[in-house]
């Protein structure tokens, strides 16, 4: 926690009437809450990045399969043309 944040937290706590041990407890609880919120935000960002990456991978796989299918169809067409020429 930055010094500015800590000072602001102390100012808030003292304005609420906290002193001594109560002030320390308030600061401690607020730090833990802020840390949890930060971890949750970081986790959400990480999960979103992973989701986006999975979607990109699926899209690459779909494109690959589509190209593969087009090549297979072209190959079948060539083979069909060759057979027609032989039988003609």
N, CA, C and O atoms as CSV, one atom per row, in Angstrom:
chain,resi,resn,atom,element,x,y,z
A,1,UNK,N,N,0.851,-1.172,0.000
A,1,UNK,CA,C,0.000,0.000,0.000
A,1,UNK,C,C,0.895,1.231,0.000
A,1,UNK,O,O,1.850,1.315,0.772
A,2,UNK,N,N,0.585,2.169,-0.854
A,2,UNK,CA,C,1.381,3.387,-0.970
A,2,UNK,C,C,1.154,4.277,0.247
A,2,UNK,O,O,0.118,4.210,0.909
A,3,UNK,N,N,2.144,5.101,0.518
A,3,UNK,CA,C,2.068,5.990,1.676
A,3,UNK,C,C,0.855,6.916,1.584
A,3,UNK,O,O,0.201,7.198,2.588
A,4,UNK,N,N,0.565,7.380,0.380
A,4,UNK,CA,C,-0.589,8.268,0.209
A,4,UNK,C,C,-1.885,7.552,0.554
A,4,UNK,O,O,-2.762,8.124,1.201
A,5,UNK,N,N,-2.009,6.287,0.118
A,5,UNK,CA,C,-3.200,5.508,0.430
A,5,UNK,C,C,-3.326,5.275,1.925
A,5,UNK,O,O,-4.415,5.374,2.491
A,6,UNK,N,N,-2.205,4.966,2.559
A,6,UNK,CA,C,-2.202,4.727,3.996
A,6,UNK,C,C,-2.618,5.982,4.749
A,6,UNK,O,O,-3.422,5.916,5.679
A,7,UNK,N,N,-2.073,7.118,4.350
A,7,UNK,CA,C,-2.423,8.383,5.000
A,7,UNK,C,C,-3.909,8.677,4.826
A,7,UNK,O,O,-4.568,9.118,5.767
A,8,UNK,N,N,-4.437,8.437,3.632
A,8,UNK,CA,C,-5.858,8.671,3.392
A,8,UNK,C,C,-6.703,7.741,4.255
A,8,UNK,O,O,-7.734,8.150,4.790
A,9,UNK,N,N,-6.269,6.501,4.388
A,9,UNK,CA,C,-6.986,5.542,5.218
A,9,UNK,C,C,-6.973,5.964,6.685
A,9,UNK,O,O,-7.994,5.880,7.367
A,10,UNK,N,N,-5.827,6.414,7.163
A,10,UNK,CA,C,-5.715,6.890,8.549
A,10,UNK,C,C,-6.615,8.106,8.753
A,10,UNK,O,O,-7.304,8.208,9.769
A,11,UNK,N,N,-6.611,9.021,7.797
A,11,UNK,CA,C,-7.469,10.212,7.891
A,11,UNK,C,C,-8.939,9.820,7.983
A,11,UNK,O,O,-9.690,10.373,8.787
A,12,UNK,N,N,-9.344,8.858,7.149
A,12,UNK,CA,C,-10.737,8.400,7.169
A,12,UNK,C,C,-11.063,7.770,8.521
A,12,UNK,O,O,-12.095,8.067,9.123
A,13,UNK,N,N,-10.171,6.900,8.990
A,13,UNK,CA,C,-10.410,6.205,10.252
A,13,UNK,C,C,-10.482,7.186,11.422
A,13,UNK,O,O,-11.352,7.060,12.284
A,14,UNK,N,N,-9.591,8.141,11.455
A,14,UNK,CA,C,-9.616,9.109,12.560
A,14,UNK,C,C,-10.856,9.997,12.477
A,14,UNK,O,O,-11.412,10.387,13.504
A,15,UNK,N,N,-11.284,10.313,11.267
A,15,UNK,CA,C,-12.506,11.115,11.139
A,15,UNK,C,C,-13.738,10.317,11.585
A,15,UNK,O,O,-14.751,10.894,11.980
A,16,UNK,N,N,-13.638,8.987,11.515
A,16,UNK,CA,C,-14.723,8.139,12.006
A,16,UNK,C,C,-14.627,7.895,13.512
A,16,UNK,O,O,-15.496,7.252,14.099
A,17,UNK,N,N,-13.573,8.410,14.128
A,17,UNK,CA,C,-13.427,8.308,15.578
A,17,UNK,C,C,-12.556,7.168,16.053
A,17,UNK,O,O,-12.495,6.916,17.257
A,18,UNK,N,N,-11.883,6.473,15.167
A,18,UNK,CA,C,-11.006,5.380,15.570
A,18,UNK,C,C,-9.701,5.936,16.126
A,18,UNK,O,O,-9.132,6.886,15.587
A,19,UNK,N,N,-9.237,5.324,17.219
A,19,UNK,CA,C,-7.949,5.704,17.807
A,19,UNK,C,C,-7.270,4.448,18.330
A,19,UNK,O,O,-7.922,3.426,18.543
A,20,UNK,N,N,-5.991,4.522,18.532
A,20,UNK,CA,C,-5.225,3.447,19.154
A,20,UNK,C,C,-5.400,2.108,18.458
A,20,UNK,O,O,-5.214,1.987,17.247
A,21,UNK,N,N,-5.765,1.100,19.256
A,21,UNK,CA,C,-5.912,-0.266,18.726
A,21,UNK,C,C,-7.037,-0.363,17.703
A,21,UNK,O,O,-6.939,-1.103,16.725
A,22,UNK,N,N,-8.113,0.398,17.941
A,22,UNK,CA,C,-9.210,0.390,16.970
A,22,UNK,C,C,-8.732,0.909,15.614
A,22,UNK,O,O,-9.118,0.382,14.571
A,23,UNK,N,N,-7.904,1.926,15.634
A,23,UNK,CA,C,-7.348,2.486,14.402
A,23,UNK,C,C,-6.485,1.448,13.687
A,23,UNK,O,O,-6.595,1.263,12.475
A,24,UNK,N,N,-5.624,0.773,14.453
A,24,UNK,CA,C,-4.774,-0.267,13.877
A,24,UNK,C,C,-5.620,-1.386,13.268
A,24,UNK,O,O,-5.338,-1.861,12.168
A,25,UNK,N,N,-6.655,-1.800,13.993
A,25,UNK,CA,C,-7.532,-2.869,13.505
A,25,UNK,C,C,-8.241,-2.429,12.226
A,25,UNK,O,O,-8.324,-3.197,11.268
A,26,UNK,N,N,-8.747,-1.210,12.205
A,26,UNK,CA,C,-9.424,-0.685,11.028
A,26,UNK,C,C,-8.481,-0.674,9.829
A,26,UNK,O,O,-8.848,-1.118,8.741
A,27,UNK,N,N,-7.286,-0.173,10.027
A,27,UNK,CA,C,-6.288,-0.115,8.948
A,27,UNK,C,C,-5.971,-1.528,8.459
A,27,UNK,O,O,-5.908,-1.774,7.254
A,28,UNK,N,N,-5.774,-2.444,9.389
A,28,UNK,CA,C,-5.451,-3.823,9.027
A,28,UNK,C,C,-6.573,-4.443,8.201
A,28,UNK,O,O,-6.313,-5.062,7.169
A,29,UNK,N,N,-7.822,-4.281,8.647
A,29,UNK,CA,C,-8.950,-4.848,7.924
A,29,UNK,C,C,-9.109,-4.220,6.538
A,29,UNK,O,O,-9.406,-4.917,5.568
A,30,UNK,N,N,-8.913,-2.924,6.450
A,30,UNK,CA,C,-9.022,-2.250,5.161
A,30,UNK,C,C,-7.925,-2.694,4.204
A,30,UNK,O,O,-8.167,-2.861,3.008
A,31,UNK,N,N,-6.725,-2.884,4.726
A,31,UNK,CA,C,-5.629,-3.385,3.876
A,31,UNK,C,C,-5.966,-4.768,3.331
A,31,UNK,O,O,-5.779,-5.040,2.146
A,32,UNK,N,N,-6.464,-5.637,4.206
A,32,UNK,CA,C,-6.815,-6.987,3.768
A,32,UNK,C,C,-7.944,-6.932,2.733
A,32,UNK,O,O,-7.904,-7.653,1.736
A,33,UNK,N,N,-8.941,-6.088,2.964
A,33,UNK,CA,C,-10.037,-5.962,2.010
A,33,UNK,C,C,-9.531,-5.470,0.658
A,33,UNK,O,O,-9.920,-5.987,-0.389
A,34,UNK,N,N,-8.662,-4.469,0.694
A,34,UNK,CA,C,-8.103,-3.924,-0.550
A,34,UNK,C,C,-7.267,-4.973,-1.278
A,34,UNK,O,O,-7.313,-5.076,-2.504
A,35,UNK,N,N,-6.503,-5.750,-0.511
A,35,UNK,CA,C,-5.691,-6.811,-1.120
A,35,UNK,C,C,-6.584,-7.871,-1.774
A,35,UNK,O,O,-6.297,-8.331,-2.879
A,36,UNK,N,N,-7.671,-8.258,-1.085
A,36,UNK,CA,C,-8.598,-9.245,-1.657
A,36,UNK,C,C,-9.217,-8.718,-2.944
A,36,UNK,O,O,-9.312,-9.439,-3.937
A,37,UNK,N,N,-9.638,-7.457,-2.921
A,37,UNK,CA,C,-10.239,-6.866,-4.119
A,37,UNK,C,C,-9.240,-6.835,-5.281
A,37,UNK,O,O,-9.595,-7.103,-6.428
A,38,UNK,N,N,-7.992,-6.505,-4.962
A,38,UNK,CA,C,-6.957,-6.472,-5.999
A,38,UNK,C,C,-6.741,-7.870,-6.571
A,38,UNK,O,O,-6.638,-8.032,-7.787
A,39,UNK,N,N,-6.671,-8.878,-5.706
A,39,UNK,CA,C,-6.489,-10.258,-6.160
A,39,UNK,C,C,-7.662,-10.710,-7.026
A,39,UNK,O,O,-7.470,-11.381,-8.040
A,40,UNK,N,N,-8.870,-10.341,-6.625
A,40,UNK,CA,C,-10.057,-10.708,-7.401
A,40,UNK,C,C,-10.034,-10.058,-8.778
A,40,UNK,O,O,-10.371,-10.698,-9.774
A,41,UNK,N,N,-9.634,-8.781,-8.839
A,41,UNK,CA,C,-9.532,-8.097,-10.135
A,41,UNK,C,C,-8.486,-8.760,-11.013
A,41,UNK,O,O,-8.716,-8.987,-12.200
A,42,UNK,N,N,-7.329,-9.073,-10.425
A,42,UNK,CA,C,-6.266,-9.724,-11.187
A,42,UNK,C,C,-6.712,-11.102,-11.680
A,42,UNK,O,O,-6.407,-11.491,-12.808
A,43,UNK,N,N,-7.430,-11.830,-10.837
A,43,UNK,CA,C,-7.929,-13.150,-11.223
A,43,UNK,C,C,-8.926,-13.023,-12.370
A,43,UNK,O,O,-8.901,-13.812,-13.313
A,44,UNK,N,N,-9.796,-12.033,-12.283
A,44,UNK,CA,C,-10.791,-11.827,-13.340
A,44,UNK,C,C,-10.115,-11.470,-14.661
A,44,UNK,O,O,-10.518,-11.955,-15.718
A,45,UNK,N,N,-9.100,-10.632,-14.601
A,45,UNK,CA,C,-8.373,-10.254,-15.814
A,45,UNK,C,C,-7.679,-11.476,-16.407
A,45,UNK,O,O,-7.706,-11.681,-17.620
A,46,UNK,N,N,-7.060,-12.283,-15.556
A,46,UNK,CA,C,-6.372,-13.485,-16.025
A,46,UNK,C,C,-7.363,-14.461,-16.669
A,46,UNK,O,O,-7.089,-15.026,-17.728
A,47,UNK,N,N,-8.509,-14.652,-16.021
A,47,UNK,CA,C,-9.517,-15.553,-16.573
A,47,UNK,C,C,-10.041,-15.049,-17.911
A,47,UNK,O,O,-10.276,-15.836,-18.828
A,48,UNK,N,N,-10.223,-13.751,-18.021
A,48,UNK,CA,C,-10.700,-13.181,-19.286
A,48,UNK,C,C,-9.660,-13.383,-20.391
A,48,UNK,O,O,-10.012,-13.727,-21.520
A,49,UNK,N,N,-8.384,-13.170,-20.070
A,49,UNK,CA,C,-7.325,-13.400,-21.057
A,49,UNK,C,C,-7.305,-14.854,-21.504
A,49,UNK,O,O,-7.153,-15.144,-22.691
A,50,UNK,N,N,-7.460,-15.771,-20.546
A,50,UNK,CA,C,-7.470,-17.200,-20.883
A,50,UNK,C,C,-8.674,-17.536,-21.766
A,50,UNK,O,O,-8.554,-18.308,-22.717
A,51,UNK,N,N,-9.830,-16.955,-21.446
A,51,UNK,CA,C,-11.026,-17.200,-22.242
A,51,UNK,C,C,-10.843,-16.699,-23.669
A,51,UNK,O,O,-11.203,-17.382,-24.627
A,52,UNK,N,N,-10.279,-15.501,-23.802
A,52,UNK,CA,C,-10.047,-14.926,-25.129
A,52,UNK,C,C,-9.056,-15.790,-25.908
A,52,UNK,O,O,-9.243,-16.030,-27.101
A,53,UNK,N,N,-8.020,-16.248,-25.246
A,53,UNK,CA,C,-7.024,-17.091,-25.912
A,53,UNK,C,C,-7.643,-18.414,-26.366
A,53,UNK,O,O,-7.331,-18.900,-27.454
A,54,UNK,N,N,-8.512,-18.998,-25.548
A,54,UNK,CA,C,-9.186,-20.237,-25.935
A,54,UNK,C,C,-10.081,-19.997,-27.150
A,54,UNK,O,O,-10.137,-20.826,-28.058
A,55,UNK,N,N,-10.771,-18.874,-27.163
A,55,UNK,CA,C,-11.627,-18.546,-28.307
A,55,UNK,C,C,-10.794,-18.378,-29.578
A,55,UNK,O,O,-11.185,-18.836,-30.652
A,56,UNK,N,N,-9.646,-17.720,-29.445
A,56,UNK,CA,C,-8.768,-17.553,-30.603
A,56,UNK,C,C,-8.289,-18.902,-31.107
A,56,UNK,O,O,-8.235,-19.136,-32.314
A,57,UNK,N,N,-7.940,-19.793,-30.180
A,57,UNK,CA,C,-7.466,-21.127,-30.553
A,57,UNK,C,C,-8.571,-21.902,-31.273
A,57,UNK,O,O,-8.316,-22.568,-32.276
A,58,UNK,N,N,-9.788,-21.812,-30.761
A,58,UNK,CA,C,-10.912,-22.485,-31.420
A,58,UNK,C,C,-11.116,-21.936,-32.829
A,58,UNK,O,O,-11.373,-22.692,-33.766
A,59,UNK,N,N,-11.000,-20.629,-32.969
A,59,UNK,CA,C,-11.166,-20.013,-34.285
A,59,UNK,C,C,-10.073,-20.487,-35.241
A,59,UNK,O,O,-10.350,-20.772,-36.406
A,60,UNK,N,N,-8.840,-20.573,-34.760
A,60,UNK,CA,C,-7.745,-21.078,-35.602
A,60,UNK,C,C,-8.015,-22.519,-36.027
A,60,UNK,O,O,-7.766,-22.894,-37.172
A,61,UNK,N,N,-8.526,-23.323,-35.092
A,61,UNK,CA,C,-8.845,-24.712,-35.418
A,61,UNK,C,C,-9.957,-24.792,-36.455
A,61,UNK,O,O,-9.884,-25.603,-37.378
A,62,UNK,N,N,-10.986,-23.961,-36.314
A,62,UNK,CA,C,-12.083,-23.954,-37.294
A,62,UNK,C,C,-11.565,-23.547,-38.667
A,62,UNK,O,O,-11.938,-24.148,-39.674
A,63,UNK,N,N,-10.706,-22.528,-38.714
A,63,UNK,CA,C,-10.134,-22.097,-39.992
A,63,UNK,C,C,-9.291,-23.198,-40.611
A,63,UNK,O,O,-9.354,-23.434,-41.818
A,64,UNK,N,N,-8.501,-23.873,-39.780
A,64,UNK,CA,C,-7.669,-24.968,-40.266
A,64,UNK,C,C,-8.544,-26.073,-40.853
A,64,UNK,O,O,-8.282,-26.564,-41.951
A,65,UNK,N,N,-9.585,-26.462,-40.113
A,65,UNK,CA,C,-10.471,-27.524,-40.588
A,65,UNK,C,C,-11.181,-27.115,-41.878
A,65,UNK,O,O,-11.377,-27.947,-42.765
A,66,UNK,N,N,-11.563,-25.861,-41.989
A,66,UNK,CA,C,-12.217,-25.372,-43.196
A,66,UNK,C,C,-11.265,-25.449,-44.390
A,66,UNK,O,O,-11.644,-25.917,-45.464
A,67,UNK,N,N,-10.030,-24.989,-44.196
A,67,UNK,CA,C,-9.035,-25.058,-45.271
A,67,UNK,C,C,-8.741,-26.500,-45.651
A,67,UNK,O,O,-8.587,-26.819,-46.830
A,68,UNK,N,N,-8.664,-27.363,-44.660
A,68,UNK,CA,C,-8.412,-28.781,-44.906
A,68,UNK,C,C,-9.552,-29.377,-45.739
A,68,UNK,O,O,-9.315,-30.142,-46.674
A,69,UNK,N,N,-10.785,-29.019,-45.388
A,69,UNK,CA,C,-11.945,-29.516,-46.116
A,69,UNK,C,C,-11.930,-29.024,-47.567
A,69,UNK,O,O,-12.248,-29.779,-48.485
A,70,UNK,N,N,-11.558,-27.754,-47.767
A,70,UNK,CA,C,-11.488,-27.222,-49.126
A,70,UNK,C,C,-10.434,-27.959,-49.949
A,70,UNK,O,O,-10.662,-28.277,-51.116
A,71,UNK,N,N,-9.293,-28.226,-49.342
A,71,UNK,CA,C,-8.241,-28.959,-50.043
A,71,UNK,C,C,-8.678,-30.379,-50.379
A,71,UNK,O,O,-8.397,-30.876,-51.470
A,72,UNK,N,N,-9.357,-31.025,-49.459
A,72,UNK,CA,C,-9.836,-32.383,-49.708
A,72,UNK,C,C,-10.863,-32.391,-50.847
A,72,UNK,O,O,-10.848,-33.280,-51.698
A,73,UNK,N,N,-11.742,-31.407,-50.854
A,73,UNK,CA,C,-12.738,-31.313,-51.927
A,73,UNK,C,C,-12.056,-31.063,-53.276
A,73,UNK,O,O,-12.454,-31.638,-54.290
A,74,UNK,N,N,-11.041,-30.217,-53.287
A,74,UNK,CA,C,-10.318,-29.949,-54.529
A,74,UNK,C,C,-9.614,-31.210,-55.013
A,74,UNK,O,O,-9.593,-31.492,-56.211
A,75,UNK,N,N,-9.038,-31.971,-54.081
A,75,UNK,CA,C,-8.364,-33.216,-54.427
A,75,UNK,C,C,-9.363,-34.209,-55.017
A,75,UNK,O,O,-9.072,-34.864,-56.018
A,76,UNK,N,N,-10.531,-34.322,-54.405
A,76,UNK,CA,C,-11.560,-35.224,-54.915
A,76,UNK,C,C,-12.005,-34.796,-56.314
A,76,UNK,O,O,-12.221,-35.635,-57.188
A,77,UNK,N,N,-12.136,-33.514,-56.511
A,77,UNK,CA,C,-12.543,-32.994,-57.816
A,77,UNK,C,C,-11.498,-33.329,-58.878
A,77,UNK,O,O,-11.847,-33.731,-59.988
A,78,UNK,N,N,-10.221,-33.166,-58.542
A,78,UNK,CA,C,-9.147,-33.503,-59.487
A,78,UNK,C,C,-9.177,-34.988,-59.832
A,78,UNK,O,O,-9.052,-35.374,-60.994
A,79,UNK,N,N,-9.345,-35.808,-58.805
A,79,UNK,CA,C,-9.404,-37.258,-59.036
A,79,UNK,C,C,-10.612,-37.624,-59.896
A,79,UNK,O,O,-10.524,-38.489,-60.768
A,80,UNK,N,N,-11.710,-36.978,-59.650
A,80,UNK,CA,C,-12.918,-37.230,-60.436
A,80,UNK,C,C,-12.691,-36.829,-61.882
A,80,UNK,O,O,-13.103,-37.548,-62.792
A,81,UNK,N,N,-12.050,-35.706,-62.106
A,81,UNK,CA,C,-11.732,-35.265,-63.484
A,81,UNK,C,C,-10.815,-36.254,-64.172
A,81,UNK,O,O,-11.013,-36.560,-65.348
A,82,UNK,N,N,-9.821,-36.759,-63.472
A,82,UNK,CA,C,-8.896,-37.733,-64.050
A,82,UNK,C,C,-9.632,-39.008,-64.456
A,82,UNK,O,O,-9.380,-39.570,-65.522
A,83,UNK,N,N,-10.545,-39.459,-63.592
A,83,UNK,CA,C,-11.304,-40.671,-63.914
A,83,UNK,C,C,-12.190,-40.459,-65.125
A,83,UNK,O,O,-12.315,-41.347,-65.968
A,84,UNK,N,N,-12.805,-39.291,-65.220
A,84,UNK,CA,C,-13.659,-39.002,-66.371
A,84,UNK,C,C,-12.849,-38.979,-67.664
A,84,UNK,O,O,-13.303,-39.445,-68.708
A,85,UNK,N,N,-11.638,-38.425,-67.572
A,85,UNK,CA,C,-10.789,-38.372,-68.774
A,85,UNK,C,C,-10.372,-39.768,-69.220
A,85,UNK,O,O,-10.307,-40.064,-70.413
A,86,UNK,N,N,-10.087,-40.636,-68.214
A,86,UNK,CA,C,-9.674,-41.994,-68.543
A,86,UNK,C,C,-10.805,-42.784,-69.190
A,86,UNK,O,O,-10.577,-43.576,-70.105
A,87,UNK,N,N,-11.989,-42.569,-68.720
A,87,UNK,CA,C,-13.125,-43.331,-69.241
A,87,UNK,C,C,-13.657,-42.761,-70.536
A,87,UNK,O,O,-14.447,-43.409,-71.223
A,88,UNK,N,N,-13.241,-41.570,-70.874
A,88,UNK,CA,C,-13.732,-40.960,-72.113
A,88,UNK,C,C,-12.952,-41.403,-73.321
A,88,UNK,O,O,-13.246,-40.976,-74.437
